[in-house]
Amino acid sequence: MTDKWLFKSETYDNCNCAINCGCQFNLPTTHGKCESAYVGEIIEGHFNGTPLGGLRWSAIYKWPGEIADGDGRALIVIEERAAPAQRAALETILRGKSCAPLSNVFAVFASTCSEFCETQFLPIHLEKDLDARTARAEIPGILKSTGRPHINEFTGETFDIALARKAGSIEFTYAELGLGRTKVTGEIEMAFEDTWALFVVHHFDQDGLVRERPRLTAWLGV
């Protein structure tokens, strides 16, 4: 492999599963199918010298059944202000190309998709606070989504849930969990609310997941 790249993104994801998403707990999907929308902002990145930091992106997926059964559809959206070289680089990464086989979530998901819609270049609005588990995302004509913490019904306070993956993950080593509400229209349609939301730092290079302790674990104090 000749391409050298880095992709470090603060990412919000909302899918149609319950908060115990089967992808992370080695379980079937909640409803027998998977629908998912990622929106992120690259905080550090490059592709063969082309800088990617500061760019926003989205990857939207829909499978008629379990992900492993395939036949999924995908749509990539890249912030319209990206230059041509940046657009090409990000599309390569988000379509799971130019990396070790099945070494990150994009490559694995791409292997289960039978169709990629034409990549869109549009404004992407994203407000996020990964530590607080809040997010608000909008892509005109395509996506509206909000994320929030889970709330303890007895106390009214946030019910903190985090997920650590010591090994075996193609996506992260640590993530904060919450609930989200998403509506997607256009070529791919989906809508769900009060479902699994992921607040995570995606950190990949051409070889796969970069296993670095993320800043989100700072509250542990060790």
N, C-alpha and C positions, 0 to 999 in steps of 0.2 A: 504494500500500500504506500503510495507516494504522498497523498494528501495529509497535511498536519493541521489539526484544528482544535479549538477549545470552545465549549458552549457551557456557560454558567448563567443560569436564568432563575430569577425569582418567579415562581409559577403558581398559578391558581388553576385547579381542575375541579370540575363538577360532573359527576356521572349519575346515571339513573338508579344506581344500587342504594341499598340501605347503608348505614354508616360502617357496617362490617363488609366492605367491598370484597367480593370474591377474589379479585386480582391479588390482593395483599394477604388474604387469610386462607388461600388455597381452597376456596369454596366455589360452588356454582354461583352464577349471577342471581340477584334477588328475583328478577322477573323473567329469567330465561333468555334474556338478550342484553346487549350492552350498547349504551349510547353515552358518549363522553365528549366534553369540550374543554380543551386546555387553552389558557391565555397566559402569556408570560412576557417578561422584559429581561433582556440579556444585560447582566451587570458586568460581565467580563467575557470577551470572546474574540475569536479571529478564525480565519480560514485561509491557509497559505499566505498569510500576511495581510489579508483583507480584514480590517477591523469590523467587529459586529456589535460592540458594546453600545448600549442605549436603545437598540432596536426592539420593537415589540412584535409578537408573533402569536398565531393561534393554530391549533391543530384540532379538527373536529372529526370524530369517528362514529360510525354507526354499523353495528353488526346485527343480523336478523336472529342470531342465536348466541351461543357461547363464542367467545373470541377464538378459541382454539379450533372451532369448526369452520372458521374463515368466512369468505364471501362478504367481507366488510367494505364499506365505502368511506372515503376520507376526503377532507377538504383542508388545504393549507392556506392560511391568510398571512401575509407579510405586510408590515407597515409600509405605506405608500412612499414615504420619504427615503426608503432604502435605495441606494444607488444600484445600477445594474449588476455590478460585481457582488454586492451584498445580497441582492435578491437571489442570484444564482447560488451563492454559498449557503444561504439559509435554507433554500428549497432543497438543496442536496442533503443537508443535515436532517431536516424535518421529514424527508421522505425515506430516511433510514439508509442512505447510501454513503459510500466512501468511509466505511467503518468496518471493524471486525464483525463477522457474521453474528447477528442476533445479540449484539453487545450492549444495546441500549433500548429504551422503551419504543423509540421511533422505528428502529429496525425491526423489532419484534412485531409491532402493530402493522407495519407495512407488509410484512410477510403473510399476514392474515387478511389483507385487503385485496379484493379483486378489481377495485376501481378507485382511482384518484381523480377527483374533479379538477378542472383547470384551476391552478393556483391564482388566488386573488391578491391584489395589491391595493389596500384600502386604509383609511384612518383606523387606528385601534386605540380606544380609550381604555386605560386601565389604572385604577386606584387600588392599592393593596397594602396591607400590613400583615405580613406573615405571622409575626409574633402574636398579634391580636386576633388572628384568624378572621380577617375581614377583607373583602374584595368587591369591586364593582367594575364590570367590564362591558364595553359596548363596541360593536362593529356595525356600522350603518347597513341596514338591509339584511344582516346575517345573524347577529348574536346580541342578546342582552342577558347578563348574568350577575348575580350578587351572591356573596358568600358571607357567612357569619359563624360565630361560635355556637356550639351546642349549649343549651341552657338547662340548668338543673330545675326541674319542674317544682321541686319542694322549696328551694331557697331563692330562685330567681337569679342566681349567680351563674357565671360561666362554668360549664362542666368540661374541664380540661382533659383532652385526649391526645396522646401523641403515639407515634408508631416508629419503632427502631428496627432496622433490618441489618443485623450483623453480617449476614451473607445471603446470597441467593437472589438479591434484588437486581433488576435491570434499570431501576429508576431512581432510588435514593437510599441513603443510609438512615435518614431521620426525617420525619414529617409531622406537621401539626394537622389535626383533623377537625372538621366542622361540618356544617350543613350548607347547601347551596340551592339556588333557584335559577334555572336556565331556560331560555327559549331560543331556538335556532330556526330560521326560516330560509327559504331559497332552495338550492339544490339538495340540501340535506335538511330535513325537518325533525325536530324533537322538542319536547317540553317536559320538565319535571321540577319538583320543588321539595324542600326538606329532605334532600338526599345527600349522599357522600360528597364531601368537599375536601380537597387536599391542598395544603399550603406548604410549599416545598421549594428547596433550592435544587434544581436540576444541574448536575455537574458532570459533563461528559467530555471525552476527547475521542480521537479516532480508534482508540483501543477499548473504549467502554466507560463504565462508571468510574469516576475519580473518587476514591474512598477517603474523603477528607471530612473531619468533623465539622459540620455546618454551624454557623453562628447561632442558629435557632436553639441550640442546646445550652446557651449561655446561662439560662435560668437554673441549670443543674448545680452550678457553682463548684464543679470539680474539673 
